């Protein structure tokens, strides 16, 4: 299926000659910790406090959908390991140059790869206590927000960012939770992804 992502269009294929340095899902880019890293900043006290609180309350969370275990694991040890892996990604983001290219796409990215299991990263239409299960619609909406900020900031397609259609096969949970093993399907989707220069993203981060 083709995603409806605002009023923008794919760039002509002849324009697409940028090589991405890193891929990120749009909703991951919009995380405060990721935005700070792209700006070259440290994680900050708020992040450290939130991580410490999350580690403490983790054993008391009720999650019948299986999302939290899928993302963060079943123990404090899992949680701390995943945080450590994500902080290595933030280090890489802090070292990006202004001319590096970020690929904002629906495909699983390095942050997805830190998940304890990660079924939600390759799936659609799943029930979830903590995260919307319509992955493609969610990422489309977040990418539209980034696109709007770029346009309002005066950045130009073909110079600061371009679009590229990407194809993916995702697991369709058919409104079941992430623990389901039966009655699963596959969904072939096309996504209007964006390749964007880091300097452009840095400029619009304060408005996102």
Beta strands, then each sheet from edge to edge (+ up, - down):
strand 1: 22-24
strand 2: 101-104
strand 3: 123-127
strand 4: 161-177
strand 5: 185-197
sheet 1: 1+ 2+ 5- 4+ 3+
end
